[in-house]
Amino acid sequence: IWERPELSKRDRSLVTVAALIALNRPDQLRFHLDKAMDNGLQKEELIEVITHLAFYAGWPNAMSAIMVAKELFSRDTSS
């Protein structure tokens, strides 16, 4: 499904990350946040997605997502 031409990999990553946040799936989110950056999304954009979804998917889901993101981003800066 990732190779279909109607959406770029970047857009697919954005949609996937949003869905995983909304569904509160932190284990899968870990992988897909990293993949999203490989597909061209910036850390700031991913943080903005999490912030935006706090209002639509709920604060608890956003807080879980931000903890996963902080873990991933701190690992990236220390390597």
MODELLER restraints for C-alpha pairs under 7 A, 6 or more apart:
rsr = mdl.restraints
at = mdl.atoms
rsr.add(forms.Gaussian(group=physical.xy_distance, feature=features.Distance(at['CA:2:A'], at['CA:9:A']), mean=6.40, stdev=0.5))
rsr.add(forms.Gaussian(group=physical.xy_distance, feature=features.Distance(at['CA:9:A'], at['CA:39:A']), mean=5.97, stdev=0.5))
rsr.add(forms.Gaussian(group=physical.xy_distance, feature=features.Distance(at['CA:10:A'], at['CA:36:A']), mean=6.56, stdev=0.5))
rsr.add(forms.Gaussian(group=physical.xy_distance, feature=features.Distance(at['CA:10:A'], at['CA:39:A']), mean=4.94, stdev=0.5))
rsr.add(forms.Gaussian(group=physical.xy_distance, feature=features.Distance(at['CA:10:A'], at['CA:40:A']), mean=5.81, stdev=0.5))
rsr.add(forms.Gaussian(group=physical.xy_distance, feature=features.Distance(at['CA:10:A'], at['CA:41:A']), mean=6.50, stdev=0.5))
rsr.add(forms.Gaussian(group=physical.xy_distance, feature=features.Distance(at['CA:13:A'], at['CA:36:A']), mean=5.05, stdev=0.5))
rsr.add(forms.Gaussian(group=physical.xy_distance, feature=features.Distance(at['CA:14:A'], at['CA:36:A']), mean=6.93, stdev=0.5))
rsr.add(forms.Gaussian(group=physical.xy_distance, feature=features.Distance(at['CA:17:A'], at['CA:29:A']), mean=6.43, stdev=0.5))
rsr.add(forms.Gaussian(group=physical.xy_distance, feature=features.Distance(at['CA:17:A'], at['CA:32:A']), mean=6.32, stdev=0.5))
rsr.add(forms.Gaussian(group=physical.xy_distance, feature=features.Distance(at['CA:17:A'], at['CA:33:A']), mean=6.63, stdev=0.5))
rsr.add(forms.Gaussian(group=physical.xy_distance, feature=features.Distance(at['CA:18:A'], at['CA:49:A']), mean=6.98, stdev=0.5))
rsr.add(forms.Gaussian(group=physical.xy_distance, feature=features.Distance(at['CA:20:A'], at['CA:29:A']), mean=5.92, stdev=0.5))
rsr.add(forms.Gaussian(group=physical.xy_distance, feature=features.Distance(at['CA:21:A'], at['CA:61:A']), mean=6.00, stdev=0.5))
rsr.add(forms.Gaussian(group=physical.xy_distance, feature=features.Distance(at['CA:21:A'], at['CA:62:A']), mean=6.60, stdev=0.5))
rsr.add(forms.Gaussian(group=physical.xy_distance, feature=features.Distance(at['CA:21:A'], at['CA:65:A']), mean=6.10, stdev=0.5))
rsr.add(forms.Gaussian(group=physical.xy_distance, feature=features.Distance(at['CA:22:A'], at['CA:57:A']), mean=4.92, stdev=0.5))
rsr.add(forms.Gaussian(group=physical.xy_distance, feature=features.Distance(at['CA:22:A'], at['CA:61:A']), mean=6.46, stdev=0.5))
rsr.add(forms.Gaussian(group=physical.xy_distance, feature=features.Distance(at['CA:24:A'], at['CA:61:A']), mean=5.28, stdev=0.5))
rsr.add(forms.Gaussian(group=physical.xy_distance, feature=features.Distance(at['CA:26:A'], at['CA:64:A']), mean=6.72, stdev=0.5))
rsr.add(forms.Gaussian(group=physical.xy_distance, feature=features.Distance(at['CA:26:A'], at['CA:65:A']), mean=6.32, stdev=0.5))
rsr.add(forms.Gaussian(group=physical.xy_distance, feature=features.Distance(at['CA:26:A'], at['CA:68:A']), mean=6.68, stdev=0.5))
rsr.add(forms.Gaussian(group=physical.xy_distance, feature=features.Distance(at['CA:30:A'], at['CA:68:A']), mean=6.18, stdev=0.5))
rsr.add(forms.Gaussian(group=physical.xy_distance, feature=features.Distance(at['CA:50:A'], at['CA:62:A']), mean=5.62, stdev=0.5))
rsr.add(forms.Gaussian(group=physical.xy_distance, feature=features.Distance(at['CA:50:A'], at['CA:65:A']), mean=6.75, stdev=0.5))
rsr.add(forms.Gaussian(group=physical.xy_distance, feature=features.Distance(at['CA:50:A'], at['CA:66:A']), mean=6.80, stdev=0.5))
rsr.add(forms.Gaussian(group=physical.xy_distance, feature=features.Distance(at['CA:51:A'], at['CA:62:A']), mean=6.84, stdev=0.5))
rsr.add(forms.Gaussian(group=physical.xy_distance, feature=features.Distance(at['CA:53:A'], at['CA:62:A']), mean=6.54, stdev=0.5))
rsr.add(forms.Gaussian(group=physical.xy_distance, feature=features.Distance(at['CA:54:A'], at['CA:62:A']), mean=4.99, stdev=0.5))
